[in-house]
Amino acid sequence: KDKEVHPFGEQPIDVSYTIIALHEFNNCFNENKYVAYMKTAFEWYLGNNHLSQIVYNPISGGCYDGLEHDHVNINQGAESTVTYLMARLCIEKEIQKQHEFAEIMEIENSTEQ
């Protein structure tokens, strides 16, 4: 299949700021679509990108510096790692909120019976 040409590099900071903005939208408007968008954006780090390559390095805990047209920039600078961790924190907060909500619903359902 033909692949779309990406004339510009993709950097973790851009994805992270997108996730942070979506997190804030969800905090303001409380709409689940923003959480879904956050998860989709976060998948970029895990290989859902134009190169189908992981950007987060699970061995070092770092994050590669981005994607070029045809390769991953394997440098792992502080900015990339910090912005990855900021995005991950937002995702983990949303997962925690979902677990807490599920627990509350379970308690409410058990007291109604």
Secondary structure as GFF3:
##gff-version 3
##sequence-region A 1 113
A	DSSP	alpha_helix	12	29	.	.	.	ID=ss1
A	DSSP	alpha_helix	32	42	.	.	.	ID=ss2
A	DSSP	beta_strand	66	67	.	.	.	ID=ss3
A	DSSP	beta_strand	72	73	.	.	.	ID=ss4
A	DSSP	alpha_helix	78	112	.	.	.	ID=ss5
###
